[in-house]
Amino acid sequence: MSHYQIEVGVAHHQFYVWDPSVRARAPDQFTDDDVRRMVKVADNVVVVQPIRNGTVPVDVSLHRSDPGFDEADCDHVVECSVHLPGGKLQVHECTGDAVLDVDVVAGAYVVRVLFHSLAGAATDGSRGDDRYSIQLWPGARRRLSVVLQWQSGGDGQGDSGTSH
């Protein structure tokens, strides 16, 4: 397993996981469902949508197989996949640069994005204990699915509940 702890500058409530060798282009159109899912997938790119703008901590871990996760530690969980044909994994800020750039075995990866401690985050980015984890492991492509859905209370507070 490889593990990276990084700080990501979030603008427009997004940052990207992609392979820069394919000149991935982040989508610029979002539906209400995309916003509710907090993750959007396009060709060779996963858009992660944190609850606030500003600098947020992100843990990225590469595994040989599904590492599992503790649902009690999460407010929101999404699974999808990304194809990394050039053998590069990059975490890239929306309006900035890459904050992580590592070599990986080229191919398809399952991606699990875990959102933690969302309830206390201020939407203006001024404060928050929110943090984000991204787990990747080799695997067949899969459709985006929300494993655990967070429900925002509209005032920066929220409660979690599983999606059905």
C-alpha positions in Angstrom: 0.0 0.0 0.0 1.1 3.5 -0.7 -0.3 6.4 1.4 -0.2 10.1 0.8 -1.4 12.9 3.1 -1.9 16.1 1.2 -3.6 19.5 1.5 -5.8 20.5 -1.5 -6.9 24.0 -2.3 -10.6 23.7 -3.2 -12.3 26.2 -5.5 -15.8 26.0 -6.9 -16.3 23.0 -4.5 -14.1 20.7 -6.6 -10.8 19.0 -7.2 -9.8 16.2 -9.6 -8.3 12.7 -9.7 -7.0 11.9 -13.1 -4.3 10.7 -15.4 -2.7 13.9 -16.9 -1.2 12.0 -19.8 -4.7 11.7 -21.4 -5.3 15.5 -21.1 -8.4 14.8 -19.0 -11.0 17.6 -19.1 -13.1 18.2 -16.1 -16.8 18.6 -16.8 -18.3 22.0 -16.5 -22.0 21.1 -16.4 -23.4 19.8 -13.1 -26.9 18.5 -12.3 -28.6 18.6 -9.0 -27.9 14.8 -8.8 -24.2 15.4 -9.4 -24.1 17.9 -6.5 -26.0 15.6 -4.2 -23.7 12.7 -5.0 -20.7 15.0 -4.3 -18.7 13.1 -7.0 -18.9 13.3 -10.8 -17.2 11.0 -13.2 -16.2 11.9 -16.8 -13.7 10.4 -19.2 -10.5 9.6 -17.2 -11.4 12.0 -14.4 -13.2 11.9 -11.0 -14.4 15.2 -9.7 -14.5 15.3 -5.9 -16.8 18.0 -4.5 -15.9 18.9 -1.0 -18.5 20.6 1.2 -16.6 23.9 1.3 -14.0 25.9 -0.5 -10.6 26.5 1.0 -7.8 24.1 1.9 -8.9 20.6 3.0 -6.9 17.6 4.1 -7.0 14.6 1.7 -5.6 11.1 2.3 -4.9 9.1 -0.9 -4.1 5.4 -0.6 -3.3 2.9 -3.3 -4.1 -0.7 -2.5 -3.8 -4.1 -4.2 -7.4 -5.0 -3.4 -10.5 -3.5 -1.7 -9.3 -2.2 1.7 -12.8 -1.8 3.1 -13.8 1.1 5.3 -15.4 1.9 8.6 -18.9 3.3 7.9 -19.1 4.8 11.4 -16.2 7.1 10.5 -17.9 8.4 7.3 -20.6 10.9 6.5 -20.7 10.2 2.8 -19.2 7.4 0.6 -19.1 7.2 -3.2 -17.6 4.4 -5.4 -16.7 4.7 -9.1 -13.8 4.0 -11.3 -11.2 5.8 -13.3 -9.0 4.7 -16.2 -5.3 5.6 -15.9 -3.9 4.5 -19.3 -0.7 6.5 -19.0 0.3 5.1 -15.6 0.0 8.4 -13.8 -2.3 9.3 -10.9 -2.7 13.0 -10.2 -4.7 14.9 -7.7 -5.2 18.4 -9.2 -6.7 21.5 -7.8 -9.6 23.1 -9.7 -7.8 26.5 -10.3 -4.3 25.5 -9.2 -1.8 22.8 -9.9 -1.2 19.2 -9.1 -0.7 18.5 -5.4 0.0 14.8 -6.0 1.6 13.1 -9.0 2.6 9.4 -8.7 3.4 6.6 -11.1 1.0 3.7 -11.0 0.4 0.6 -13.1 -1.6 1.6 -16.1 -5.2 0.4 -16.2 -8.7 0.7 -14.6 -9.0 1.5 -10.9 -11.9 1.4 -8.5 -12.1 4.7 -6.6 -13.8 5.1 -3.2 -14.2 8.6 -2.0 -14.9 9.0 1.7 -16.2 12.2 3.3 -15.6 12.7 7.0 -16.8 15.3 9.6 -19.0 17.3 7.2 -21.5 18.6 9.7 -19.3 21.4 11.2 -17.9 22.8 7.9 -18.7 26.4 7.0 -19.7 26.7 3.4 -17.6 29.9 3.0 -14.4 27.8 3.7 -13.6 29.8 6.8 -13.5 26.8 9.1 -14.2 23.1 9.3 -13.0 19.7 10.5 -14.1 18.1 7.2 -11.6 15.7 5.6 -11.5 13.5 2.6 -10.1 10.1 1.8 -9.6 8.5 -1.6 -8.9 4.8 -1.9 -7.8 3.2 -5.2 -7.2 -0.3 -6.2 -7.0 -2.1 -9.6 -10.4 -3.4 -10.7 -13.0 -3.5 -13.5 -14.8 -0.3 -14.4 -17.9 0.4 -12.5 -20.7 2.9 -12.5 -20.8 5.6 -9.9 -22.8 4.6 -6.8 -23.5 6.3 -3.6 -22.8 3.8 -0.8 -23.7 6.3 2.1 -25.6 9.5 1.4 -25.1 12.6 3.5 -28.1 14.9 3.9 -27.3 18.6 4.3 -29.5 20.5 6.7 -29.0 23.6 4.5 -27.3 25.6 7.3 -23.9 23.9 7.1 -25.2 21.1 9.3 -26.2 17.7 8.1 -27.0 14.2 9.0 -25.9 11.1 7.3 -28.1 8.2 6.2 -27.7 5.4 3.8 -29.0 5.7 0.2 -31.6 3.4 -1.2 
